[in-house]
């Protein structure tokens, strides 16, 4: 039975590691798309026939797009953090299982699945409770790099949004 538990946690770790990387790439891609949108806005601004109404409308549209991109990035980073915690928890539990002898391993401890009330993470109802609890602990500690990445992306989003709007206002003056 031990080999099945080992295989399960190896596969879970691999799956969530790939998912973690995908979510981080998706968050950065959201920022890149926003930067391309801002660049398009700059190109449109070179048209000298821009009226005050056009600049105002374009600025409002830029803010709306920035807000939607912010929501998208926030969701991607949240899912990235959860996947990273699941990956780390899987590796820790895999280590425990490997160190436990076949005769005393408790299958229910490592494979028991309980109904989850979590509505955020779609996989929480099929993951073992021990994995979910370990993930929750891991995701609450050591968030330095996670938070720095988050603020870096958000800072670039805010800077690009307001520099685009500021540029449009400067053209009017």
C-alpha positions in Angstrom: 0.0 0.0 0.0 2.9 2.3 0.7 3.9 2.4 -3.0 0.5 3.7 -3.9 0.7 6.5 -1.4 4.2 7.4 -2.6 3.0 7.5 -6.2 0.0 9.6 -5.2 2.1 12.3 -3.5 4.7 12.2 -6.2 2.1 12.8 -8.9 0.3 15.5 -6.8 3.6 17.3 -6.3 4.4 17.3 -10.0 0.9 18.4 -11.0 0.8 21.3 -8.6 4.4 22.4 -9.4 3.4 22.7 -13.1 0.2 24.5 -12.1 2.1 26.9 -9.9 4.5 27.8 -12.8 1.5 28.2 -15.2 -0.3 30.6 -12.8 2.8 32.7 -12.4 3.3 32.9 -16.1 -0.4 33.8 -16.5 -0.1 36.7 -14.0 2.9 38.1 -15.8 1.2 37.7 -19.1 -1.7 39.7 -17.8 0.7 42.5 -17.0 2.3 42.2 -20.5 -1.1 42.5 -22.2 -1.8 45.6 -20.1 1.5 47.1 -21.2 0.6 46.4 -24.8 -2.7 48.1 -24.3 -1.0 51.1 -22.8 1.4 51.2 -25.7 -1.6 51.2 -28.1 -3.0 54.1 -26.0 0.3 56.0 -26.5 0.1 55.5 -30.3 -3.4 56.7 -30.4 -2.4 59.8 -28.5 -0.2 61.0 -31.3 -3.3 61.9 -33.3 -3.5 65.7 -32.9 -7.3 65.7 -33.4 -7.9 64.4 -29.8 -10.5 66.4 -28.0 -11.0 66.7 -24.2 -13.9 64.2 -24.3 -11.8 61.7 -26.2 -9.0 61.9 -23.7 -11.4 61.7 -20.8 -13.1 58.6 -22.3 -9.8 57.0 -23.1 -8.6 57.6 -19.5 -11.7 56.1 -18.0 -11.4 53.1 -20.4 -7.7 52.8 -19.3 -8.8 52.7 -15.7 -11.4 50.1 -16.3 -9.0 47.9 -18.3 -6.4 48.3 -15.5 -9.0 47.2 -12.9 -10.0 44.1 -14.8 -6.3 43.2 -15.4 -5.7 43.7 -11.6 -8.6 41.3 -10.8 -7.2 38.8 -13.3 -3.6 39.1 -11.9 -4.9 38.9 -8.3 -6.7 35.6 -9.1 -3.7 34.1 -10.9 -1.4 35.0 -8.0 -3.8 33.5 -5.4 -4.0 30.3 -7.4 -0.2 30.3 -7.7 0.2 30.6 -4.0 -2.2 27.7 -3.3 -0.5 25.5 -5.9 2.9 26.3 -4.4 1.7 25.4 -0.9 0.2 22.1 -2.3 3.5 21.3 -4.0 5.5 21.9 -0.8 3.0 20.0 1.4 3.0 17.0 -1.1 6.8 16.9 -0.9 6.8 17.0 2.9 4.2 14.3 3.2 6.0 12.2 0.6 9.1 12.4 2.8 7.1 11.2 5.8 5.6 8.3 3.8 9.0 7.2 2.5 10.4 7.3 6.1 7.5 5.2 7.5 7.8 1.5 7.3 5.3 -0.5 5.4 4.0 -2.3 8.5 3.0 0.7 10.5 1.9 3.1 7.7 -1.7 4.4 8.3 -3.4 4.7 5.0 -6.3 6.8 6.5 -3.8 9.4 7.8 -2.4 10.1 4.3 -5.4 9.4 2.0 -8.5 10.3 4.0 -10.7 12.7 2.0 -13.4 14.7 3.7 -16.0 16.9 2.2 -14.7 20.4 2.0 -16.6 23.7 2.3 -13.9 25.6 0.4 -15.5 27.3 -2.6 -12.3 29.0 -3.7 -10.1 26.1 -4.7 -11.8 23.7 -7.0 -9.6 20.7 -6.0 -10.0 20.9 -2.2 -12.8 18.4 -2.1 -10.7 15.6 -3.7 -7.4 16.2 -1.8 -6.6 14.4 1.5 -7.2 16.5 4.6 -3.7 16.1 5.8 -2.5 17.7 2.6 -4.9 20.6 2.8 -4.0 21.3 6.5 -0.3 21.2 5.7 -0.8 23.5 2.7 -2.7 26.0 4.8 0.2 26.2 7.3 2.8 26.5 4.5 0.8 29.2 2.7 0.7 31.3 5.9 4.4 31.3 6.5 7.5 32.6 4.6 5.6 34.9 2.2 8.5 37.3 1.6 9.2 36.5 -2.1 5.5 35.9 -2.8 4.6 39.3 -1.5 7.5 41.0 -3.3 6.4 39.4 -6.6 2.8 40.6 -6.0 3.8 44.2 -5.2 6.2 44.3 -8.1 3.4 43.3 -10.6 0.9 45.6 -9.0 3.4 48.5 -9.0 4.1 48.1 -12.7 0.4 47.9 -13.4 -0.3 51.1 -11.5 2.7 52.9 -13.0 1.8 52.0 -16.5 -1.8 53.0 -16.0 -1.2 56.4 -14.6 1.7 57.2 -16.9 -0.6 56.5 -19.8 -3.3 58.7 -18.4 -0.7 61.4 -17.5 0.7 61.4 -20.9 -2.7 61.9 -22.5 -3.3 64.9 -20.2 0.1 66.4 -21.0 -0.7 66.2 -24.7 -3.8 68.4 -24.1 -1.8 71.1 -22.3 
